[in-house]
C-alpha cells in the first residue's frame, strides 16, 4: 500500500536540496558577523532578535514581540531579563494601561542594535551591489515567498516598505 504523499526522488529534489544547503551556509555567514560582536556581551542570537525588534519598534509590547518571534513566554523572559538587567532594554508601563509593559532600547541597547544592523546591512549592500539591479526585488520576493502563506500579510505589516514582497504570491 502506498502513502498518499510519497517523497520526491533524490534526483528530482537535488535543486531544492542544493538551495537548502546554500541557505544554511548563507545564514551561517550572515549571523556569524553579528555572533562575533554579541560574544563580547555574553549574548546570543535570541538576544539579537529581541534587541533588533525592540530597537526597530520602540514601545513594542511583550505580546507583540512574542507574536513576531513565535517563541514561548518562558524563552522570551529569560532573554529579556538578561537584556533588562544589563541595561540594553527598558520596560515602561503603558500610558493607558499601567499593567502593560512597553519595551524600549536604552541608549546602550540602541547603539549595539545599530552596530549589529550595520554589520548585516553591509553584507547585504555588498552582495546587492555586485548583482544586477533587479536582484534586490527578486531577493525580496524569494524571501517573502519562503514565508508561510498565512503569515505573509502580518509580516508585510512589520516591514518598512509597503511594497516589499508585493509581487510574491499570497
N, C-alpha and C positions, 0 to 999 in steps of 0.2 A: 504494500500500500504506500503510495506517495504522499508526502506532505503537501498541503495546499500551496505552500510557498517554498520552493527549493532555492538554495543559494546559487548565485551565478557561478559558472565555471571560472577557474583561476584566470585563464587567458582572456575571457570576456571582461573581467573586472580589473585587469592589470593597470589600465589607465587610471581608474579611480584609486586603486591602491598606491600607485606612484604619487598621485596628488595628496593622498592621506599622509604618506611618508614625508613628502616635501613640506606639507603643512606642519608636521611635527618639528622638522628641522628649522623651518622659518620661525615658528613660535618659540623654540628654544633660544634662538639668537635674539629675537625681538625682546623677550622678557629677560634675557641674560644681561643686557645693558642695565636695566633697572635693578635686577637682583644684586649686582655687584655694589651699587650705591646703597641699597637697602640693608645689606650686610653690616655696613658701618653703624647702623642704628639698632641692630638686632631684630630687624623686621623682615617679613617675607612678602610673598605675593598677595596674600589676603590683606595685609596692611596697606599695600599699594592700591588695591582695588577700592578699599574704603576711603583712603585719602584722596584718590582720584575723583570719585563721585561727590564726596563732601566738598572738595575744592571747586569742582565744576558747578555745583548746585548748592551754594551756601544757604543754610536754613532747611536743608533736607531733613525730613522726619525719619525716624528709625524704621517705621513701617515702609516708607518709600524705598529706603536703602535695602531692606530685606527683599522687597519686590524686585528691585533692579538686580541684585546679586544672586537671588534664588538660593539662599543659604538658610540654615536654621538660625533661630534667635540665639541659641546657645553658641554657635560658631561665631556669630557677629559679636556677641557680648564679650567673648574672650579677647578678640582683636581690638574691638572698640575700647575696652578698658585699658589695654596697653597704650593705645594712641592718646586716650584722655590723660592717663597717669603721666605719660612722657611729655605732655604739653603740645601735642601736634593737632589735636582736635578739641573743640569746646562744645559742651552741651548746654543749651539755654532753654529756659521754659518758654513755651509758646505764648504769644501775646493774648490770644483769645482763650486758649485752654492751657492753664498753667501746668497741667499734668503732662502735656505733650513736650517731648524733648526734641529740640531742633539742633542739628549738627552744623558746626561752622569750623573752618580751618583756623587754627591760631596763626599768627604771623610766621612762626616757625614751621607749621604744617603747610602753609601756603607756599613757603619758599621751597620745601622739599618736594611738594607736588609739582611746582614749576620745573625744578631740576629733573625730575623723573619724566615729565612730559617733554622736556627739551631733548632728552636722550632718545626717546622713542619717536618723536616728531622728526628729528634729524635723520633717523634711519628711513622713515617713510619719504621724506623730501629727497634724500639721496637716491633712493630707488626710483621714485616717480620722475625725477629729473633725467634719469638715464633711459627712460622709456618714451614711446610716442605719447603725445598729449592726450589722446583718447583713453590711455591706460588708467587714469585716475577714475573715470566713470566706470570702466569695466571692472576695476578692482573693487570699487564700492558696490557695484551690482552683484559681483560674485560673493562678497562677504555678506551682503544683505540677504541673498538667496540662500546662504547657509543657515540662516535663522529658521526656526520652526515657523511655519506659515501663520499660526495663531499668535505669534509674538511680534510679528513684523510691524504692525501699526503702533503697538506700545513702544517698541524700540525706536521707531521713527520719531515718536514724540519726545524721546530723550536726546535725540541727535540735534546738533547745532543747525545744520542745513535742512530745510524742509523738503528739498528735492533729493537728498541723499537716499539712494536705493529706490528712487521713484519708478525707474523703468523695470525693476525686478518684478516678477510675477507675484501677486499677493498670496 
